[in-house]
Amino acid sequence: MLRDEHRVVTDHTSIWSFVKVRSRSRPVYTMTENTAGQQPTSSALDPIARLKAKPVAEAPPPIFQYDENKPLTLINEKS
């Protein structure tokens, strides 16, 4: 049919794979007028907002000292 009507030459496995992928059920998204104006709840916050609200742990003290003009050196506990 594809070859006769549309001049497209394909293998039967390509058509089978296309039909198989397209036949999978997909989630249906609907939006009603009632939910459009409501504020999101705290459980539905944006993932970035949740990360920003998370407390930040203190960074560990550096163990190396960097200077452009000197080689990388280990910081001693004595200094």
Secondary structure, DSSP 8 states (H G I E B T S, - for coil): -IIIII-----HHHHHHHHHHHTS--------HHHHSS---GGG--HHHHHHHS--------SEE--TTS--EE--S--
